[in-house]
Amino acid sequence: MFHYTLDLEKQHDREEIRRRIEAHAAVIRAAILFKSVGSAGDRDKESSDHKKCGVHI
């Protein structure tokens, strides 16, 4: 009976670690997406600035 309890505890610990890793991965994906959207916005702004001053890229 005692081994069964230990097995359940280990399983619970593994599931908790897996959830934590998935949460961290979601945060990293969101940061990458946020960064890529921001850099795309910067490129659009730069190209519009260059159009105003007559410089073509």
PyMOL commands that set and color helices and strands:
alter all, ss='L'
color gray80, all
select helices_A, chain A and resi 2-53
alter helices_A, ss='H'
color red, helices_A
deselect
rebuild
show_as cartoon
